[in-house]
Amino acid sequence: DRPLVAAYHGHESRVNRVVAFPNKYGVACLASASRDGTVAVWPALEFVETATEPGIRLSGHDGRVLSVVYFETFHGDARLATNSTDRTIRVWDADDDSSSDGDGGPLTVIQSGLVYDIACFRTAEDDSFGPLASSAAASSS
């Protein structure tokens, strides 16, 4: 058995997805997408067993947040993309500390229809990352 290194408590409901990424200071962070409608950004803990409050909480979705991905723009700007049962994909500045007090909203809101999962991909042209919506719900007729 492997020893538990860290535990994160702070969502009001189940966590659907977790992604790791470096912040602007080079510190490893985790972003957790939850059914409570928020994304929590946590510093990755070392030698500390429990965190109860995230460094940043991203709110703005009107439904459960199903997934979160990290990517960098062509210019090297750090982004988090989230999708929700509210039928939107939102793109956030991963380095914007103002999001923790509710002032920093998403940079982009895309009305998407219901998307179950999103992923990021690396483009061949310029070696940058971009979000890709996938696993869309089938339309009913």
trRosetta pair geometry for C-beta under 8 A, 3 or more apart (Angstrom, degrees):
i j d omega theta_ij theta_ji phi_ij phi_ji
4 7 6.5 8 172 -48 127 98
4 49 6.8 61 115 -143 105 94
5 45 7.1 163 136 94 89 92
5 46 7.4 -30 176 -124 114 46
5 49 7.7 -155 153 -112 27 57
6 44 7.5 168 30 -173 166 59
6 45 3.8 137 -113 67 141 119
6 46 7.7 -54 -54 -71 125 24
6 48 6.3 39 -110 84 98 71
6 49 6.3 -170 -116 -149 44 27
6 50 7.3 164 -162 -76 62 25
6 51 6.9 15 -176 -5 109 100
7 49 6.1 10 17 161 94 69
7 50 4.9 -17 67 -105 97 72
7 51 7.4 -174 91 26 50 65
8 30 7.2 -132 -43 83 161 139
8 32 6.9 174 108 -25 144 151
8 40 7.6 168 163 105 129 136
8 42 5.5 -56 -123 -92 139 169
8 45 7.9 175 -69 -3 90 125
8 50 7.7 164 -83 -156 27 53
8 51 5.0 -11 -114 63 71 102
8 54 7.6 50 -168 -81 117 84
9 50 6.6 -4 9 -166 107 100
9 51 7.2 172 31 87 62 52
9 52 5.1 -15 74 -116 95 66
10 40 5.5 121 97 -125 126 164
10 42 7.9 159 27 -79 146 117
10 51 7.2 -35 -31 120 124 84
10 52 5.9 137 -73 176 90 40
10 53 5.7 137 -111 -106 127 28
10 54 5.2 162 121 -26 163 87
11 14 7.6 -63 116 76 135 6
11 15 5.8 143 26 -69 161 86
11 32 6.7 -107 -46 116 132 127
11 34 4.1 -168 -145 -112 140 158
11 35 7.9 94 165 44 127 67
11 36 5.1 -178 -172 11 87 134
11 38 7.0 -167 -121 66 88 105
11 40 6.3 -126 -65 -11 90 133
12 34 7.5 112 45 145 60 142
12 36 4.1 111 54 -109 90 140
13 34 5.6 132 71 168 84 104
13 35 3.9 -93 121 78 131 99
13 36 4.1 162 21 -54 101 81
13 64 7.6 -88 100 -119 147 100
14 34 6.7 163 91 -153 38 78
14 35 4.8 39 55 7 81 126
15 18 6.5 28 158 -54 129 96
15 32 4.9 -43 -140 -177 124 115
15 33 6.9 110 -163 73 71 46
15 34 5.1 -49 -103 -96 57 81
15 35 7.8 -118 -74 0 18 79
16 33 5.1 -54 61 100 98 96
16 34 6.5 160 4 -113 84 24
16 35 6.3 113 -40 -49 106 76
16 64 7.2 99 -34 162 142 108
16 65 6.7 -166 36 100 128 67
16 66 5.4 -99 136 -155 160 37
16 67 6.3 -98 118 -72 115 53
17 32 7.3 167 88 -152 48 50
17 33 4.4 12 53 41 93 116
17 66 7.1 50 -8 141 122 45
17 67 4.3 59 -7 -127 162 64
17 68 5.4 173 96 26 117 76
18 30 5.7 -8 -170 -173 105 108
18 31 7.0 160 -153 80 54 47
18 32 4.9 -14 -101 -101 84 77
18 33 7.6 -151 -70 18 39 73
18 68 7.8 6 -122 57 18 113
19 30 7.2 154 78 -155 38 59
19 31 5.2 -12 58 55 90 96
19 68 5.3 -131 9 102 121 92
19 69 5.9 147 -87 -122 161 34
19 70 5.1 178 140 -13 133 98
19 80 7.7 160 69 -130 136 98
20 28 6.3 -8 -170 -170 106 98
20 29 7.1 156 -154 83 57 45
20 30 5.5 -31 -97 -97 67 71
20 44 6.9 37 -135 -75 105 130
20 70 7.7 -80 89 4 30 146
21 28 7.8 155 86 -151 25 56
21 29 5.7 -26 70 64 71 93
21 31 6.9 5 20 -5 113 109
21 70 3.8 176 -73 -128 140 167
21 78 7.0 135 155 -157 134 120
21 80 7.8 -152 21 -83 157 93
21 94 6.5 -53 108 -170 147 152
22 26 5.5 -15 -174 -142 121 38
22 27 6.8 138 -155 65 69 30
22 28 6.0 -45 -98 -93 65 49
22 29 7.0 120 -133 14 17 87
22 78 8.0 -123 83 -106 67 141
23 26 7.2 -55 68 15 64 15
23 27 5.0 -10 39 58 108 86
23 29 5.0 72 -41 -21 101 131
23 43 7.9 -55 -6 -104 137 78
23 78 7.3 165 -139 107 43 174
23 94 7.0 -147 -119 140 68 98
23 95 6.2 129 -166 -107 79 78
24 78 6.7 -136 -66 11 79 139
24 95 4.1 68 -38 -131 119 129
27 43 5.8 -31 149 -137 129 100
27 44 7.4 -176 161 30 80 88
28 43 7.5 91 84 -169 59 62
28 44 3.8 -26 107 21 103 138
29 41 5.7 7 174 -176 129 91
29 42 6.3 153 -162 79 75 45
29 43 5.8 -56 -105 -108 76 39
29 44 6.1 -138 -95 -24 18 83
29 55 7.6 -82 -131 37 117 137
30 41 7.4 166 85 -153 45 47
30 42 4.7 -14 60 61 93 101
30 44 5.7 105 -24 -81 95 79
31 39 5.6 9 -178 175 100 110
31 40 7.1 168 -152 83 52 43
31 41 5.0 -17 -99 -100 81 74
31 42 7.6 176 -82 19 32 72
31 68 5.0 -116 118 130 117 148
31 70 6.9 142 20 -62 133 102
31 80 5.6 -174 -140 -125 173 140
31 94 7.7 -86 -59 -130 141 102
32 39 6.7 166 79 -156 43 60
32 40 5.0 -8 53 55 98 92
32 42 7.0 25 -5 -2 107 115
32 54 7.9 -138 35 -93 106 135
32 68 7.4 148 -180 27 7 143
33 39 5.3 -20 -96 -103 63 89
33 65 4.1 -126 -167 124 93 111
33 66 6.6 -11 141 85 137 19
33 67 5.5 152 52 -141 165 12
33 68 4.1 173 -48 -19 116 104
33 82 6.0 164 -110 -134 120 105
34 37 7.2 -38 90 23 86 28
34 38 5.8 1 50 62 112 70
34 39 7.2 173 12 -91 80 38
34 40 7.1 35 -14 -3 123 99
34 64 7.5 -103 125 -155 46 76
34 65 5.8 45 51 51 42 106
35 64 4.2 -20 -139 -133 61 114
35 65 7.4 -133 -78 41 21 62
36 64 7.7 65 9 -120 17 69
36 65 8.0 -22 61 18 53 98
37 59 6.8 50 123 -140 93 85
37 61 5.1 -157 -164 84 79 98
37 62 7.1 -7 -142 -147 128 10
37 63 6.3 164 -107 97 96 15
37 64 6.2 -81 -73 -98 61 30
37 65 6.1 115 -144 -22 24 90
37 84 7.2 52 -134 -139 67 133
38 57 5.4 -10 -177 -173 133 98
38 58 6.4 148 -166 74 73 55
38 59 4.9 -32 -108 -88 95 82
38 61 7.6 -166 -77 39 33 104
38 65 6.6 -105 62 -4 14 136
39 57 7.3 153 79 -161 49 50
39 58 4.1 -8 59 55 100 112
39 59 8.0 -166 28 -67 66 43
39 65 5.7 -139 -60 164 83 171
39 68 5.4 113 -126 -86 129 143
39 80 6.8 166 143 141 159 145
39 82 5.6 -119 -50 -88 139 146
39 92 7.5 -157 64 7 145 158
40 54 3.5 -155 -170 -62 102 158
40 56 7.4 153 -160 85 47 54
40 57 5.5 -19 -105 -106 70 74
40 58 7.7 -153 -72 21 25 75
41 54 5.8 109 57 175 42 119
41 55 5.6 -64 99 64 86 94
41 56 4.0 3 48 58 117 100
41 57 7.5 -151 19 -73 76 30
41 58 7.0 68 -22 -19 103 101
41 80 7.8 -128 -82 -46 117 159
41 94 7.6 152 -115 -156 145 73
41 99 7.9 67 13 86 131 130
42 45 7.6 -43 155 -29 113 91
42 51 5.9 123 -150 102 123 156
42 54 5.0 -88 -74 -127 76 82
42 55 6.2 139 -119 4 30 91
43 51 7.8 172 57 -106 76 156
43 55 5.7 80 -25 -37 86 136
45 48 4.4 -98 -169 63 119 101
45 49 7.7 -151 134 -40 145 6
45 51 5.8 -163 -53 -37 135 117
48 51 7.0 69 119 -57 122 84
51 54 7.5 79 140 -86 121 46
54 57 5.5 118 70 -68 126 79
54 100 7.9 -155 107 -120 88 98
55 97 7.9 -66 153 -131 101 86
55 100 6.6 -79 145 -92 53 132
56 96 7.9 116 -141 89 150 64
56 97 6.5 -127 -85 -136 119 48
56 99 4.9 52 -169 83 115 104
56 100 4.3 -96 -118 -71 62 88
57 99 7.2 -157 72 135 39 90
57 100 6.1 83 22 -132 68 56
58 80 7.2 -150 -28 84 167 140
58 82 7.2 169 110 -19 138 152
58 92 5.5 -35 -131 -105 145 163
58 99 5.3 -13 -92 172 74 134
58 106 7.7 76 -170 -72 114 81
59 102 6.7 -23 50 -114 115 81
60 90 6.2 131 92 -126 125 166
60 105 5.5 110 -92 -146 143 90
60 106 5.6 -153 89 -16 163 104
60 109 7.9 -121 145 -90 127 119
61 64 7.8 -57 129 87 134 11
61 65 5.4 141 37 -74 163 89
61 82 6.8 -99 -53 121 132 128
61 84 3.9 163 -154 -75 134 165
61 86 5.2 179 -171 16 80 133
61 88 6.8 -162 -120 62 83 112
61 90 6.7 -129 -69 -2 90 138
62 84 7.3 124 50 129 50 143
62 86 4.1 109 59 -106 82 140
63 84 4.6 138 71 159 94 105
63 85 3.5 -123 150 72 139 86
63 86 3.7 178 7 -43 108 76
63 87 7.8 69 16 -6 147 59
64 84 6.2 167 84 -154 41 80
64 85 4.8 45 43 4 84 119
65 68 6.9 24 159 -52 121 97
65 82 5.4 -32 -151 -176 114 122
65 83 7.4 125 -156 79 64 36
65 84 5.0 -45 -100 -94 52 93
66 83 5.4 -37 53 93 106 87
66 84 6.2 168 -1 -107 85 31
66 85 6.7 113 -43 -42 108 74
66 115 7.7 -169 60 99 144 69
66 116 6.1 -128 167 -163 155 43
66 117 6.8 -110 133 -82 119 49
67 82 7.0 179 90 -145 48 56
67 83 5.7 11 51 43 86 96
67 116 7.9 65 -10 144 122 47
67 117 5.3 65 -15 -136 156 59
67 118 5.5 -180 89 33 124 80
68 80 5.7 -8 -169 -175 104 107
68 81 7.1 158 -153 80 52 46
68 82 4.9 -14 -100 -97 79 84
69 80 7.1 157 78 -155 39 58
69 81 5.2 -12 57 56 91 95
69 118 5.5 -119 -2 107 125 98
69 119 6.1 138 -90 -140 153 25
69 120 4.7 171 155 -27 135 102
69 131 6.2 141 73 -116 128 93
70 78 7.2 -22 -164 -166 98 89
70 79 7.2 147 -157 83 51 52
70 80 5.8 -30 -97 -99 63 69
70 94 6.5 55 -133 -92 94 153
70 120 7.1 -78 79 -8 40 153
71 79 5.4 -22 69 67 77 100
71 81 6.7 9 17 -6 112 111
71 120 4.1 -178 -74 -135 119 147
71 129 3.6 -148 -159 121 100 125
71 130 6.2 142 161 -86 156 10
71 131 6.0 -151 11 -58 148 70
72 76 5.6 -13 179 -143 121 37
72 77 6.6 150 -159 68 69 36
72 78 5.8 -33 -102 -95 79 50
72 79 6.9 154 -103 17 26 85
72 128 6.6 -116 98 -156 81 79
72 129 5.2 86 45 32 62 113
73 76 6.7 -44 68 26 74 18
73 77 4.3 8 27 48 118 93
73 79 6.3 81 -40 -17 89 124
73 128 6.3 -4 165 -170 31 130
73 129 7.6 -76 -73 63 20 75
73 130 8.0 61 -117 -89 54 73
74 126 5.6 11 -129 119 104 145
74 128 4.1 -61 -91 -76 59 163
77 93 7.2 -59 173 -131 111 85
77 95 7.8 -117 -163 19 72 120
78 93 7.2 78 83 -172 75 57
78 94 3.7 -85 131 58 105 120
78 95 5.1 98 55 -28 120 100
79 91 5.5 -10 -171 -172 123 97
79 92 6.6 141 -160 72 66 48
79 93 6.7 -49 -105 -108 64 34
79 94 5.7 -156 -100 -18 7 101
79 107 7.5 -77 -126 30 108 139
79 131 7.7 -97 114 -38 128 110
80 91 7.4 159 82 -156 45 49
80 92 4.6 -15 61 59 95 105
80 94 4.8 116 -26 -84 91 93
81 89 6.1 5 -177 178 101 102
81 90 7.2 167 -153 85 53 43
81 91 5.1 -19 -100 -101 79 74
81 92 7.6 -177 -80 18 30 74
81 118 5.8 -105 115 127 116 150
81 120 7.2 140 29 -73 127 101
81 131 4.0 57 -28 -94 173 146
82 89 7.0 167 84 -156 43 56
82 90 5.1 -12 58 58 94 91
82 92 7.0 29 -3 -7 108 114
82 118 7.8 169 -153 34 14 141
83 88 7.2 -168 -139 98 59 43
83 89 4.8 -24 -93 -101 86 77
83 90 7.8 168 -84 16 37 67
83 112 6.9 -57 -133 55 109 157
83 115 4.8 -75 -168 82 150 110
83 116 7.8 64 109 108 137 6
83 117 7.4 159 55 -139 140 9
83 118 5.0 137 -15 -22 126 120
83 133 7.2 114 -84 -121 144 93
84 87 7.4 -56 87 4 76 24
84 88 5.9 3 47 56 103 77
84 90 7.5 19 -4 0 114 106
85 114 6.8 9 -138 -128 55 100
87 111 6.5 21 129 -159 98 69
87 112 5.9 -164 175 61 63 71
87 113 5.6 -38 -152 -144 105 10
87 114 5.5 -58 -99 -68 83 56
87 115 7.9 109 -139 4 49 76
88 109 5.4 -21 -166 -168 132 90
88 110 6.3 140 -161 71 71 50
88 111 6.0 -42 -101 -100 79 44
88 112 6.1 127 -130 10 24 97
89 109 7.7 152 78 -158 47 43
89 110 4.4 -12 58 58 95 110
89 112 4.9 69 -12 -39 98 143
89 115 6.5 3 -63 42 106 145
89 118 6.4 111 -126 -78 121 148
89 131 7.1 165 171 132 136 147
89 133 6.1 -104 -60 -85 152 114
90 106 3.9 -91 -172 -111 108 157
90 108 6.9 165 -154 86 48 59
90 109 5.4 -11 -104 -105 82 69
90 110 7.5 -164 -74 21 35 73
91 106 6.0 106 61 -173 43 102
91 107 5.1 -57 99 61 91 99
91 108 4.2 17 39 48 112 103
91 110 7.7 55 -15 -11 98 105
91 131 6.9 -142 -94 -4 108 145
92 96 7.2 -122 172 36 85 120
92 99 6.8 47 -166 -97 123 154
92 104 7.8 83 -156 137 97 103
92 106 5.2 -76 -79 -117 73 70
92 107 6.4 150 -118 1 22 89
93 96 3.8 74 89 -21 117 116
93 99 7.6 -177 65 -40 86 124
93 104 6.9 -88 50 180 110 125
93 107 5.8 100 -40 -47 84 120
96 99 5.2 88 102 -24 99 102
96 104 4.5 171 138 -163 127 153
97 100 6.1 -24 177 2 62 114
97 104 7.7 131 83 -14 27 154
98 101 6.4 -60 -170 39 58 97
98 103 4.8 -64 163 76 108 108
98 104 3.8 123 91 -41 90 115
99 102 7.6 58 -172 -70 42 14
99 103 7.5 -120 -94 63 28 60
99 104 3.6 -78 -69 75 64 118
99 105 7.7 147 -115 -63 86 18
100 104 7.8 31 8 30 48 117
101 104 7.9 83 52 5 71 86
106 109 5.6 104 87 -64 136 81
112 115 5.1 -35 132 -17 135 120
112 133 6.0 -166 -152 -123 134 155
112 136 7.9 -135 156 -114 100 108
113 136 6.4 40 100 -156 118 115
113 137 6.9 -137 148 46 100 98
113 139 7.9 -46 -161 -83 144 95
114 136 7.0 120 90 -162 61 69
114 137 4.1 13 87 5 112 133
115 118 6.4 51 137 -61 131 89
115 133 4.9 -75 -130 -161 151 107
115 134 7.4 91 -164 58 106 26
115 135 6.7 96 -172 81 69 73
115 136 5.2 -42 -108 -101 70 71
115 137 7.4 -121 -82 -7 25 80
116 135 4.2 -81 63 126 104 112
116 136 7.1 178 8 -104 83 17
116 137 6.5 115 -37 -57 98 77
117 134 5.8 -35 88 81 90 86
117 135 4.1 38 36 44 100 141
118 131 5.8 -1 174 -171 124 105
118 132 6.7 157 -165 78 74 48
118 133 5.5 -41 -109 -108 92 51
118 134 6.5 134 -117 26 36 76
119 131 7.7 146 85 -157 31 60
119 132 5.3 -25 72 64 77 101
119 134 5.8 -4 13 17 104 129
120 129 5.0 22 170 -178 122 113
120 130 6.6 166 -152 81 82 27
120 131 5.5 -52 -97 -101 78 49
120 132 6.6 144 -116 11 25 86
121 129 6.9 157 78 -148 32 69
121 130 6.4 -26 59 60 79 75
121 132 5.2 37 -4 -20 113 134
122 127 6.4 -6 -178 -154 106 48
122 128 7.3 170 -149 89 64 22
122 129 5.7 -42 -95 -92 61 70
123 126 5.8 19 91 44 120 74
123 127 6.9 -98 74 -44 73 11
123 128 5.6 2 34 58 112 71
123 129 7.5 -174 -2 -96 82 19
123 130 6.3 44 -39 4 110 113
124 127 7.8 11 -157 -68 19 54
133 136 6.7 50 146 -65 105 101
